[in-house]
Each structure stands twice: as C-alpha cells, then as structure tokens.
Amino acid sequence: MKIDRKMEIKNRLKAIREQKNISQKELAEILKINVYTVSKWETGVRTPDDEHLDQIARALCVKKEYLLGL
C-alpha cells in the first residue's frame, strides 16, 4: 500500500501501523499509553502531541515529518 503524503495524520498513522502489521494494542504498549489513545488518534478525536509524534515515528521507523505529511 502506497502512503499518500497528503492524507490526514489519522489516516497516515493507521496506514503505516497496518503496513507494519502492528495492532493498536501493540503500538500502545510500545508507547506506554492506553490503547484508547491510539484509537482516538486514528479516528481523529485527538491528535498526538510533539512528544508522542517523536515516539510514534521511532516505533514505526518513519520520520516525524512523514507522519505530518511534510
């Protein structure tokens, strides 16, 4: 699956996570946060802050700018 850099962060995060075959629960465990937080990010209810964006980028082996669509 090719990731469109113009996608919203919620869609980009979900697509990358699924592409890497990581569940929401696994990502939450890696980030040491509640799985509901990951769910809220992926549904657009909340947006990850800068600290979490850095952690997500490291966990998914992508650049923070890529997550942001820059």
Order of alpha helices (4+ residues) and beta strands (2+ residues): alpha-alpha-alpha-alpha-alpha
